Every structure is written in C-alpha cells, then in structure tokens.
Amino acid sequence: MKTCLLSASFPPQRGGVGDYTCFLARALADRGNEVTVLTAVGELDNFLYPLPSSVNVHRVVTSWGIKGLPGVLSHLRKLSPQSLLIQYVPHAFDRRGITLALNLLPAITRAVSSIRVVANFHELFIPFDHSLKRCLGALWQRLMAFVLATGSHTLAVTTGEWQWRLARLGIRKGIHVIPVGSNIPLVAINEDERRLLRRQLLGGTDGLLLAGFGSRHDRDIPAALYGLQRLKRLGPVKLVWIGGGSPADNHRTNIEQAMRLNGLTEEDVKWTGQLPHPEVSRLLSICDLMVLPFIDGVSTRRGSAVTALQHGLPLLTTGGIRLEPWFVHRLNAYLIPAGNREALAEGLVELALSPDLRARLAQGARALYDAHFTWDVIAKQVESLAQ
C-alpha cells in the first residue's frame, strides 16, 4: 500500500508528533508499505534519523494556511498515495491553534481524488475558561475539529478521552483508539555500565534511583518532590528528571519553592534537560522506578508512560477521570488519585520497601507494552484504517 503521512513537523525538528510520525513511517515500511511523509520545509538529518529506503520525506510545505492549501494539494497529486494519514494537533499547524486550511483538506481531497483520508487526532481543542479570547479560540477549535472529522473517511484518536469528546461533538463515524508508541529506542547496557552510571548519580551503587520524564507543565512536580523528601528518610535516593527543559524555564519559581519547602538541595535532583534518545534510554535502564504525576491522569497518549512500560520500569502515576482499562493498579502500574501528594508519597515508600512489588509491576509493564504499544502493533491498526 502506498501511504502518505502528513505532519506539521518531522525530525530533526523537536516535537512528539513529529517523532511519532517518524517511528510510524518506519514501522509501516517494515510491514511492506511504500511510505511518503509530507511536511514543512527544512533539512532531514539522515545520519541521526535513518529511514528505510521505502520511506521518502518531502519537506516542501511552505505554509499551512489558506494560501498554502493549493500547494499541499498539488504535492498530494504528485505523490498519488492510496491513503493520506493526517497527524493533527491544532497548535502544530498554527502557533495560536487557529487552523482552517488543514481542516478543509480531507473534504477537498475526497472531492478531487480517490485518496482515502484518515485523521489521527493527537489533540483536539483547548478548554473554555473565563477569558473571552480563549473561549472564542476554544469554540473555533471545536468547529475545526468537527470539519476535519466529517471530511475524513475515518478517524483515529490516541486516547479514549478524545473518542468520547468527538462523539459529544456529534461525530457519528468510526472513531478508533490507537495509542502512541515510545519515541525512545531501547538501548541495551551491560552490568558494568549500569554500575558506573548509578555510581555517578548516587555516589555509590546502593540507594534508590527515581526517574521522572518529559514536560513539566502537565506534571505535578511539587508532589513528586514531596514524595522524594519522604523517601530520603529511608536511605540514599535521587530523582533524575529527564527532558522537560532546563530549571530556568517558566516553572523555575514553583520548582525552587517546592525544593525549599521539602528541604531538598541540588544534590537531590538532577534536571537533565533535552538529551539524545540513546542517553535517555540508558538513564531509564538504570533507574529503579518512574514517577509521573500527570495533572489529568495517565492515558494511552502519554509517550513518557509508554516509554516507562517499554523499559520495564515500575510506574507510579495518576489515574484520570476515564482511565483506560489497560492500566491496572498493582498489576502493570501503581495508580494514585491526581492531586493527592500524600498518596503519591505513600506509594513511593511502599514501592521502595517492596522489591517484589516492583518486580511484579515491571513484568506487567513489559507485558502491557508488548500487547498494545509496540510500533508494529500500532502500524497494523493504522493499516486497517488506511485500506
């Protein structure tokens, strides 16, 4: 099958959806498909991001606005794919999230060609609040999500929550939940490397190494730091927060305040900032457990949680309003209520004191990942929608 993946960004540009598109392209190619990627102008780093010969990246789109729409359609005609998979995030195509041309693309494509169009919603729309400007933006994004959905042949979403919200918008066609995979390829390390890395971080091989991962704006970092100070009473421990920017970002004040309130020093937490994928995998491979206190709860769209499962890390995380049934407390994750720092601290203490529980969660995490989150499993689901 000849498939075109359309994404606003693509590596080496930073972005979770661009990485997702890259890994999906590889997986589809490995399954015998001819894959093209249509994305914004720029250069592809073939050394850091090698792709199979059956994947061709076309960095040719100069604008995602109305003026650029004829060019996108022209490129699609030249590529002549059997299916078009649109990776949709409103703010990826317009920094304000005010899109239009991209949302009209499915209906126009269907009118002028036989290309099967699949819209994959990674995000839908921003919530309403007390700001008139934000409310107008939220209303527009809902309208545009409706236009994109109704113009497409079928739809995919990365979490059941998005499925529920699209249905509430009045979408009656098939909405299929296809989770995200891990954007961090697993890197094997030997025991000598493991001991050396742990000694560098902990000052010795003994102690507990706690991992956090990803963006800070939607994680309850103060709760994680509160849990860390509770763990310090048990023995040597260190939190390594991977990615998520540097401490000098917009969340610096809150982090510094939480550090002071919990009596923590710079020696207790290492903020790595952005790291190459292999370094991320090596760090995760030496950690004892992962803490991800999402403000809105864990879901199948959380690549950081999927990466923890992939690495067989015992995962302590928060449950959402509508938790997907795949995450089962004490089987493949340790689930706590969002916003409850006492529950988080108690969970961390229980996990620290129970190697057997950590081992059971690690085994369950790997089994869950193999069943639902490998790129081959995801590619199979995407193929079924694109045919």
C-alpha angles and dihedrals in degrees: 000000000000109000133180120205113202116201133163090225139021133183135314081040108086118247139110095235092050089052090047090053091050094052093043091051090054093047093049090048091050087057091058101265125137104233132194126183120210112198145139124303117278142095127291117224099221092181097059095031107037115186132194116261089249090065117079120185118208110195095185110116110110097178137018092199130096091277090056096048096088089052092051090050091048092053090049091053090052093047092045098194124182090226137023120208113195115202101209129203113145096216093047091067095039125017090224092047091240102134130165114147095056090050091054093048098087095053093045092046091052091049095053103032146024093245113136109231123210120182115205111198113208089167131007116194142321120265124255118256139164094286114098091209092052092045091053090049091049091050092049092049090052090052091048092048088053091049092049093046097047092047094053126082093229139351140230128193130189096226139027090241090066090048090055093047094049090050088053088054088061100260107152102174124094114298112190125195111224112171126220121256131222116284090199114084112220113254118198118225128187126233094260091055090046093053092046094051093046091049090052092053102035100030087241140023094261121084138056122293112202121195131207122180142196140356120008102207094078098034124086095235095170089057091051090050091049089054090048093058089051090053091051088068089064098052143284112351138158134187117219111195108197120205122339096120129279128305087259092071128108092283096056096106094052092046094048091048092049090048091054095045091052096044093243126151135200088267091064098057132039115199105198101183117203114348135181113266096252092054091050091052093048091051093049091048092061097045123100099216143350127237117199111167099184113193091221097032137258119299142163090272093064106103092184091059091046089052090054089053090048091054093047092243119160101246126213109190144144128269120233132218091267106024116195110245092237092077107075122184114248092359104074102347140020105237126200132173115271113255095021106118093175091057089048093051093046090049092051091049092050091049092047091053096043116064089171092059091047090051092050092049091047091053091047091048093055092046091050092049093049092049100048116003111050115114091240091056090048092047091053090055092047090049091054091056095044096054 
